[in-house]
Amino acid sequence: MNLIVVGTNHKFSPIELRERLVFPKKRLKNALFLLKEWQIFKGAVILSTCNRMEIYASTENLESARGQIINFLSRYHEIETKNFLPYLYTYEAKEALRHLFAVTCGLDSLILGETQISGQVKQAYLEAREIGFADEFLRKTFIQALSFAKMIHKETKISEGKISVGSLALDFIKGRLGNLSSKNILIIGVGKVSELVLQYLKKERPNVIFVSNRTFEKAKALASEINGAAVRFDRLRESLKKADVVITATASPHFIIKKETLEGLINHGLLIVDLALPRNVEPLVKDIMGVELFCLEDLGTVIKKNFEKKKEEAKKIEEVIKIKAERLWQKLTVLEPEPAFLRLSR
């Protein structure tokens, strides 16, 4: 058996392409069922996050597997191969294993050392297991990667300090606006990213409004933690008119704020930070006077600062990963399994 990963991330492709290749959470099982129809794959895991899309697969034919994954991506997302192939990377065998370990530890993340990715890797594996598409080879691979990441975050300094999207987004906003205590902040969406933003907003004491429809009760619960308010989407324009800062982080596949949404509405400075993928805010809103729009990749200063603090620690972990991946690969592919009669005789 062998392992292959085909994917792309923030280092290899622009956000415009990544948002076209994203696998929405609601449709992930459907995508796995379709991939399962290819007999060449013994198992597969689809990892789709804000900054990466990767398909890990166990197979006995690496060369054909790569072509089939590319074909699947083209057909599923209805994109011509030539439009995304130059942005893909492929890792095979123990290099694929090494890559998985690095990803799960947060070494390949936009925010070096972040821990949210471990949970995303685990959830991706569980989705595959739930439909019976995680064979024993993938099971051992992912369990070892998750266990290793847990150990790394516990025993090293790679995850110390501010490592979440929420903390870095707030640092970026404060760097541009200074004190936030008098600012009106509108948070659109009530998922994990919004919760992370909230944790760092509490000590800033701004005026906060959460906007949500489908999970309005959760919006009210989050708002109560910071003495804020919650409104439904039909009051979005009214809330935007009063906002100094807008943070978006919904799972919507379409723009929820367009240029036409803001035209004639804004007569003051408005800072928008779009943390979603696909993006929630139409890029054309930047053409409106007084409006500044940034996505996660634009938070370069704070991201670089975090990287500089931890790059030496990351190098040490990378060396450990090489050794760990080599040893695990030997166990997975070289060593013969112990005969059954010896196990039963113990």
N, C-alpha and C positions, 0 to 999 in steps of 0.2 A: 504494500500500500504506500501511497505517496501523498504529499500535501502541496497544494497550490493556493496562492492568493493573487487575485487580480483586482486592482482598485485605483483610486485616485484620492488625493487630499489637497489641503490648502497650499502645499508646497509645489504641487504639480499642475494644478488647474485653476482657472478663474472661477469666481463664485457663480457667474452666469452659467457655466457648464455644470458645476456640482449641483445646483438646484434643479437641473433637468434630470440628473441621474439619481436623485434622492428616492428612497423607498419609504413612503409614509407609513407610520406605525400601523394604521388601520389596514393597509394593504400588504403588509409584510408576509403574513401567512400565505396569502394568495400567490405572492411572488415565489415563495419557497415551494409551494405545490407545483407550480409551473416548472421550476428548475428540477424538481424531483422526477419529472417525466424523462429527462435525459438519462439514459441508462449508464452513461459513462461515470456519473457521480454516485459514490457510495453514501455520501453525506455532504451537506453544505450549510454554511452559516453566512447570513447577510448582515453586515455591520454598516448601518447607515446613520450618521450623526451630522451635526452642523458643519463639520469640517472634513468629513471623509465618507467614502462609499467603498466598501470592500466586500468581496465574496471569497470566502475560504471554502475549499472543497477537498475531500479525500477522493483519490482516484488511482487507478493503476496505469493510466495513460496521460502523462502530463502534457504532451504536445497537443493532443486532441482536446483535452480539458480546457486549455487556454482559449482555443478557437471557439469552443462551445459556450464558454462564459461570455465572450465578446459578442457572439451571435445572440445570446439570451438578452444581454443589455440593450443591444440594438433593437430587437423585436419588442421587448417589454416597454422600453421608454420611447419607442418610435423615433429613433435618431439614427441617421446614417452613420455607419462605422467610421468613415473618414472624418467625421466631425468630433469624435471623442477618442479615437485610438491613440493619437499622439500624446494624449495626456494621461494615459494609463501606465501603471507599473505592474510588474509581475515578479513574484518571488516563489521559488520552488524548493521543495525538500526542506533541509534544515534551515535555509535562509528564510523560508516562509514561517518556520517555527520561531526563529529569532525575531522576525518582524512582529509576529503576534505578541511575543513577550514584551517587546519595546512599546507597542501600542497599548497593551493592557496596563503597563506601568506609568503611562503618561509621558514617555520619552519622545513620542512622535506627535504629541499634541501641539496645537497652536500655543497653548499655555503650558509650558514645561512643568511636569510634575502634577498636573491636575488629577484628581481622583474620580471625577464623574465618569470618565471613560471606562473604568473597571466595571461599574454597574451597567454601562451600556453594552460592554462585551458579554457580560453574564446574561443579560436579558436577550441578546441576539442568539446566544447558544441555547437558552431555554426555549426560545421560539422554535428553533430547529428540532430540538428534542421532543417538543410537544407534538409535532406532526410525524415523528418517527424518521427524521432525516438527519439525525446525529449518530453516526455509527460509533463503534467502540474506539476507532482510531481518533476521531474528532473529540470524543468524550475525554479520553486521556489527555489529549493536546490542550483543550480548553480548561480543564480542571487544573492542570499543572500551571498554565499561564495565570489563571486567577489566583491560585495559591501563592505563586511567586510574587505577583503584584502586591498582594496583601502583606507579605513579608517585607518587601522593599519599602513600602510606605510606612511600615512600623519601625524598621531598623535603620533607615537612612533619613537624610534631611531633605530629600527631593520634594516632599509635599508640605514642607513648612511654609509659613507665611500666607500671603494672599494668592490662592491658586484657582479660584473659581471665576467663571465668566462674570458672575455678579460683582465680585470684588474689583476686578480689573475694569469693568464698565464704570463703576462708581468712581474709581481713581481717575479715569479718563475724563469723566464729566466734571469732577471737582477741579481737575487741572485746567479746564476751560472756563468754568464759571466761578470757582472759588467756593465760598461757604454756601451750603444748600439750604440752610435753615429757613430762609424766606422764599424759597422757590416752590412753584407749583409743578409737581411731577406726576405725569400720567403714565401708568403701566398697563399695557394692553396684553392680556394673556395671564393665566394663573397656573402655568406649569412649573416644572422644576427650576427653570432659569429665573422666572419671576420670584420664586421663593428665595433663591440665592441672592437676588438683588435686594429683596426686602430685608434680609438679615443684616446687610451692611448699611441700609438706609436708616435703620432705627435710631442710631446714635446721631444722625445728621438732623433729625427733626424737621423735615420738610413737610409741605402739604401734599398728601399722596391720594390719588384716585386710581382705583383698579377698574379696568373695563373688561367685561366678559358677558357672554350670553349663555352659552351652553352650561357653564359651570358657575352660575351667578352666586350660588350659596358659598362656594369656595372663595370667590372674589370678596364677598362680605366678611368671611372669616379672616382672610389675609389683611383686609383693610382694618379690621378691629385690632390687629396686633400693633398697629402704628397710629391708631386714632385717625384713620383715614376714612375714605368713602368708597362706595362701589356703585357703578352705573352700568347700564346695559348698552349694547352697541348703538341703539337708536339715539343715544345721547352723545355719541362720539364727537360730532362736530362742535357741539356746545362745550364739551370738555377741552377739545383742542384749542379753542379760542382763548381759553384762560391759561393754558399750559406754558411753562418755560422750558420744560424737558419732557420728551416722550421716549419711553423705552418699550419696544415691541418684542414680543417673544411668543408668538402663537404658532400653531401647527397648520395654519391656513395655507392651502396650495396656491392662493391668489393674493394679490395686493389688497390690503385692507385700508391703506392710506394711499390715495393717488394724488396727482397734481391738482386735479379738479376738486378734490376734497378740501384742499387748503387755499386754493385761489380765492382772493377777496375776503379771506377769513383772518389772516395773520397780519397784524399791524405792529408786531414787536418781534424781538429775537426769539427764535425757537430752535432748540437743539434736539435732534432726533437720533437715537441710537437703536439701530435695527439689529437685534441679536438672533433673528430667526433664519432658518433655511428650509424651504424656499423663503426668500425675503418677503417681509410684510409691507414694505414701503417702496413705492415706485421711484426709481432713481431720478425721474424728472422733477421731483419736488425740490431738488437742489436749485432749480432755475427760479424759484420764488424768492424774492428779496427778503432777507432776514432769516431764511431757513437754512440750517446746516444739517446735513445728513451723513451719518457714519454707520458702517457695519462693523462686525467684530474684527475683521482683518485690518480695519483702519486704526485700531487702537495700538498702533505700532510702538509708541514711546513706552507705554506701561508694559507691553508684552516683552519688548527688548530688555527692559530693566529687570523683569522677572527672570529672563533667560540668562543674563549675565551673572546673576546671583547664584544660579544653580548649574551652570554648564560643567564645572569641574566634577560636581557630584554625579551628573549625568554620564560623564565619561567613565567613571568608575563602575557605574551600574551596567553600562554597555559591555564592559569587559566581563562582568559576572554573567550577563545574559549569553554571551558567546559560549562560555564554558557550560552553562546550564543547558542551552539548546543542543550543544554537541552531545552531551551525556544523555539527554532525553531522546534524541534522535537515534542514538545507538540502541537504547532500550526498545524503541518503537519499531525499528526496522532491521536491526542486525541480529540481536540475540534471539535464539530459538526459544519458543515457549517451553516451560517445564512440562514434561510428560504428565498426563493426568494421573497415572497410577502412583507417581511419586507424591503428588499432592494429596491423594486419598489415603496414602499410607501414614501420613503424619498424624 
